[in-house]
Amino acid sequence: MIGDSITSALYQKALDGTWQRQKATSNNIANSETPSYKAIKVNFEDSLKAEINKLQTTSKSSSTGFLDKMESIQSIEDSQISVYEGATSSRLDENNVDLESENIDMSKSVLQYYYLVRGVTDSYSRLKYGINGGK
């Protein structure tokens, strides 16, 4: 398939993780005044880095074939998006949401999502250019 590549799988997983982070951050901002609410954090970068390191190690030790590619794509798709509660609170109402930090995280997530979408778009534009014979 045209879209079945390791790069496409990485983009998809990063987009999924960034989307989850945006949802969690929005939820945190909405509950910033809710007593006893604990902020939700999302981490997907560590598992993606581990998968990339594993792929780099495996590609050096074996010949790259179709089966290796499919296994690599599957391992990327199976990598975990970790969702966990943030640190304990120092506020009297036991809410640990820091609005300034959450707004910064939201801005970073929006930019990250934008650039990931741009990367996917550029990737398919190059593919289309190649298919059309450079026209």
Backbone hydrogen bonds in HBPLUS format (Angstrom, degrees):
<---DONOR---> <-ACCEPTOR-->    atom                        ^
c    i                          cat <-CA-CA->   ^        H-A-AA   ^      H-
h    n   atom  resd res      DA  || num        DHA   H-A  angle D-A-AA Bond
n    s   type  num  typ     dist DA aas  dist angle  dist       angle   num
A0005-SER N   A0003-GLY O   3.09 MM   2  5.90 121.1  2.45 109.5  93.5     1
A0009-ALA N   A0005-SER O   2.99 MM   4  6.27 157.5  2.05 148.4 154.6     2
A0010-LEU N   A0006-ILE O   2.91 MM   4  6.18 155.0  1.97 148.8 155.7     3
A0011-TYR N   A0007-THR O   2.88 MM   4  6.15 164.2  1.91 153.4 157.7     4
A0012-GLN N   A0008-SER O   2.88 MM   4  6.08 162.8  1.91 149.2 154.1     5
A0013-LYS N   A0009-ALA O   2.96 MM   4  6.16 163.1  1.99 149.4 153.5     6
A0014-ALA N   A0010-LEU O   2.92 MM   4  6.06 160.8  1.96 151.5 157.2     7
A0015-LEU N   A0011-TYR O   2.83 MM   4  6.02 156.2  1.89 151.7 158.7     8
A0016-ASP N   A0012-GLN O   2.90 MM   4  6.13 156.7  1.96 147.0 153.5     9
A0017-GLY N   A0013-LYS O   2.92 MM   4  6.14 162.0  1.95 148.2 152.9    10
A0018-THR N   A0014-ALA O   2.91 MM   4  6.03 159.7  1.95 147.3 153.0    11
A0019-TRP N   A0015-LEU O   2.91 MM   4  6.02 155.1  1.97 145.2 152.2    12
A0020-GLN N   A0016-ASP O   2.94 MM   4  6.21 158.2  1.99 148.7 154.5    13
A0021-ARG N   A0017-GLY O   2.94 MM   4  6.18 153.0  2.01 144.7 152.4    14
A0022-GLN N   A0018-THR O   2.92 MM   4  6.19 154.9  1.98 147.7 154.2    15
A0023-LYS N   A0019-TRP O   3.00 MM   4  6.29 158.4  2.04 150.6 156.1    16
A0024-ALA N   A0020-GLN O   2.95 MM   4  6.18 161.1  1.98 149.3 154.5    17
A0025-THR N   A0021-ARG O   2.85 MM   4  6.02 163.1  1.88 152.6 157.4    18
A0026-SER N   A0022-GLN O   2.93 MM   4  6.06 158.9  1.98 146.7 152.6    19
A0027-ASN N   A0023-LYS O   2.97 MM   4  6.17 155.4  2.03 145.3 152.3    20
A0028-ASN N   A0024-ALA O   2.86 MM   4  6.14 151.5  1.94 146.6 154.9    21
A0029-ILE N   A0025-THR O   2.92 MM   4  6.18 161.2  1.95 152.4 156.6    22
A0030-ALA N   A0026-SER O   2.94 MM   4  6.14 160.2  1.98 147.6 153.4    23
A0031-ASN N   A0027-ASN O   3.04 MM   4  6.21 137.1  2.23 140.3 151.2    24
A0031-ASN N   A0028-ASN O   3.18 MM   3  5.17 128.7  2.46  93.5 106.8    25
A0032-SER N   A0029-ILE O   3.29 MM   3  5.15 161.7  2.33 110.0 108.5    26
A0034-THR N   A0031-ASN O   3.11 MM   3  5.07 165.8  2.13 107.5 111.9    27
A0037-TYR N   A0034-THR O   3.26 MM   3  5.65 159.2  2.31 132.9 131.7    28
A0036-SER N   A0093-ASP O   2.80 MM  57  5.93 149.9  1.89 152.2 162.4    29
A0096-ASN N   A0037-TYR O   3.32 MM  59  6.89 148.5  2.43 159.1 168.2    30
A0086-GLY N   A0039-ALA O   2.68 MM  47  5.22 158.5  1.72 150.7 153.2    31
A0041-LYS N   A0084-TYR O   2.72 MM  43  5.38 170.1  1.73 170.0 173.4    32
A0084-TYR N   A0041-LYS O   2.96 MM  43  5.38 161.4  1.99 150.4 156.4    33
A0043-ASN N   A0082-SER O   2.82 MM  39  5.05 156.5  1.87 145.0 152.0    34
A0082-SER N   A0043-ASN O   2.79 MM  39  5.05 149.6  1.88 163.4 153.7    35
A0048-LEU N   A0044-PHE O   3.13 MM   4  6.37 157.2  2.19 150.6 157.5    36
A0049-LYS N   A0045-GLU O   2.85 MM   4  6.03 159.3  1.89 152.7 158.4    37
A0050-ALA N   A0046-ASP O   3.01 MM   4  6.22 155.6  2.07 144.2 150.9    38
A0051-GLU N   A0047-SER O   3.01 MM   4  6.24 153.8  2.08 142.6 149.4    39
A0052-ILE N   A0048-LEU O   2.89 MM   4  6.16 159.9  1.93 151.8 157.3    40
A0053-ASN N   A0049-LYS O   2.89 MM   4  6.10 163.3  1.92 152.0 156.4    41
A0054-LYS N   A0050-ALA O   2.93 MM   4  6.10 152.9  2.01 143.7 151.5    42
A0055-LEU N   A0051-GLU O   2.84 MM   4  6.10 153.7  1.91 148.2 155.5    43
A0056-GLN N   A0052-ILE O   2.90 MM   4  6.16 156.2  1.96 150.9 157.3    44
A0057-THR N   A0053-ASN O   3.02 MM   4  6.21 156.0  2.08 144.8 151.0    45
A0058-THR N   A0054-LYS O   2.92 MM   4  6.12 161.5  1.96 149.4 154.6    46
A0059-SER N   A0055-LEU O   2.86 MM   4  5.93 157.1  1.91 148.2 154.4    47
A0061-SER N   A0058-THR O   3.11 MM   3  5.23 130.2  2.37  97.9 111.0    48
A0062-SER N   A0058-THR O   3.08 MM   4  6.18 125.3  2.40 150.4 163.1    49
A0069-LYS N   A0065-GLY O   3.02 MM   4  6.27 156.1  2.08 149.1 155.8    50
A0070-MET N   A0066-PHE O   2.95 MM   4  6.24 162.8  1.98 154.1 157.9    51
A0071-GLU N   A0067-LEU O   2.90 MM   4  6.09 159.6  1.94 151.7 157.5    52
A0072-SER N   A0068-ASP O   2.88 MM   4  6.03 151.2  1.96 144.1 152.4    53
A0073-ILE N   A0069-LYS O   2.90 MM   4  6.17 160.4  1.94 152.5 157.5    54
A0074-GLN N   A0070-MET O   2.94 MM   4  6.11 159.5  1.98 144.6 150.6    55
A0075-SER N   A0071-GLU O   2.91 MM   4  6.12 153.9  1.98 145.2 152.1    56
A0076-ILE N   A0072-SER O   3.04 MM   4  6.29 150.4  2.13 146.6 154.3    57
A0077-GLU N   A0073-ILE O   2.93 MM   4  6.20 162.0  1.97 151.3 156.5    58
A0078-ASP N   A0074-GLN O   2.90 MM   4  6.08 140.2  2.06 143.0 154.1    59
A0079-SER N   A0076-ILE O   3.14 MM   3  5.24 154.9  2.20 102.6 110.4    60
A0094-GLU N   A0091-ARG O   3.20 MM   3  5.27 161.4  2.24 107.4 111.5    61
A0102-GLU N   A0098-ASP O   2.89 MM   4  6.13 159.9  1.93 158.7 165.5    62
A0103-ASN N   A0099-LEU O   2.88 MM   4  6.03 158.6  1.92 151.7 156.6    63
A0104-ILE N   A0100-GLU O   3.08 MM   4  6.31 153.1  2.15 144.6 151.8    64
A0105-ASP N   A0101-SER O   2.89 MM   4  6.14 159.2  1.93 148.1 154.2    65
A0106-MET N   A0102-GLU O   2.84 MM   4  6.07 150.5  1.93 145.6 153.9    66
A0107-SER N   A0103-ASN O   3.02 MM   4  6.24 159.9  2.06 143.8 148.6    67
A0108-LYS N   A0104-ILE O   2.94 MM   4  6.23 161.1  1.98 152.4 157.6    68
A0109-SER N   A0105-ASP O   2.89 MM   4  6.07 156.6  1.95 146.1 152.8    69
A0110-VAL N   A0106-MET O   2.88 MM   4  6.11 157.4  1.93 152.4 158.2    70
A0111-LEU N   A0107-SER O   3.06 MM   4  6.28 164.6  2.09 150.0 153.7    71
A0112-GLN N   A0108-LYS O   2.86 MM   4  6.00 160.0  1.90 148.5 154.9    72
A0113-TYR N   A0109-SER O   2.84 MM   4  5.96 161.6  1.87 148.2 153.1    73
A0114-TYR N   A0110-VAL O   2.95 MM   4  6.13 160.2  1.99 146.3 152.1    74
A0115-TYR N   A0111-LEU O   2.96 MM   4  6.21 165.7  1.98 154.7 157.4    75
A0116-LEU N   A0112-GLN O   2.94 MM   4  6.15 148.9  2.04 147.3 156.2    76
A0117-VAL N   A0113-TYR O   2.93 MM   4  6.16 164.1  1.96 154.8 158.5    77
A0118-ARG N   A0114-TYR O   2.89 MM   4  6.12 154.0  1.95 145.8 154.1    78
A0119-GLY N   A0115-TYR O   2.90 MM   4  6.05 147.6  2.01 137.5 145.7    79
A0120-VAL N   A0116-LEU O   3.01 MM   4  6.34 156.1  2.06 150.0 155.5    80
A0121-THR N   A0117-VAL O   2.92 MM   4  6.14 165.9  1.94 153.4 157.3    81
A0122-ASP N   A0118-ARG O   2.85 MM   4  6.02 164.2  1.88 150.5 155.0    82
A0123-SER N   A0119-GLY O   2.94 MM   4  6.05 153.3  2.01 142.8 150.3    83
A0124-TYR N   A0120-VAL O   3.05 MM   4  6.35 160.9  2.08 153.6 157.4    84
A0125-SER N   A0121-THR O   2.89 MM   4  6.10 144.8  2.01 145.8 156.8    85
A0126-ARG N   A0122-ASP O   2.95 MM   4  6.20 156.0  2.01 149.6 154.5    86
A0127-LEU N   A0123-SER O   3.11 MM   4  6.37 153.4  2.18 141.6 149.2    87
A0128-LYS N   A0124-TYR O   2.89 MM   4  6.04 159.8  1.93 144.5 149.8    88
A0129-TYR N   A0125-SER O   2.89 MM   4  6.08 155.9  1.95 145.6 152.5    89
A0130-GLY N   A0126-ARG O   2.95 MM   4  6.19 155.7  2.01 145.9 151.9    90
A0131-ILE N   A0127-LEU O   2.93 MM   4  6.19 158.8  1.97 151.8 157.7    91
A0132-ASN N   A0128-LYS O   2.94 MM   4  6.10 154.0  2.01 149.0 155.6    92
A0134-GLY N   A0129-TYR O   2.81 MM   5  5.11 160.5  1.85 163.3 159.1    93
A0133-GLY N   A0130-GLY O   3.14 MM   3  5.18 158.1  2.19 105.4 109.1    94
